[in-house]
Amino acid sequence: MHNVTPFDFFTDPSVSDMAAAIQVAIAPIFLLVGTGAILNVVTARLGRIVDRARALENMIDAGEDARLENRHRDELLVLDKRLKYGNRAVFFCCLAAVFICMLVALVFLLGLFGGAAGGLVALMFILVLGSLITGLFNFLREVTVATRLLRVRQEFRSRSVDEAND
């Protein structure tokens, strides 16, 4: 009679089985690299937002005329909104990265030890894409809010046109 041990699950797979499992599991890694690049961009933008907010807070604390202070407080409100969308983008892109890692592990184990879990793989892939799409929409929203902030105020545009005509 053969005694079953917990280690029976980890049978000695052949090198070709291991190579095939690695090949199948490696495809989502490219998605992970792309997600990491997106996270790099978003976190760099968040760093700049925080730096600008601190600079504005220091200007307000130093005391300035009311007109400038009001303008800086308005900009701080916009920066706060950008931080909210940027943080959401980071959260959902990180969540996508975690799901990608789980997907790679799942696909590798299924390829190595066999098994039919196509539904589970499909569900994991849907979770990856759903998280990534949500993160990208939040990033797009942050960029949109930033672009609105950067629009040159009408008084400066008209002043530039008048000066150019002189």
Helices and strands as residue ranges (DSSP letters): G 6-9, H 15-62, H 66-113, H 118-150, H 154-165
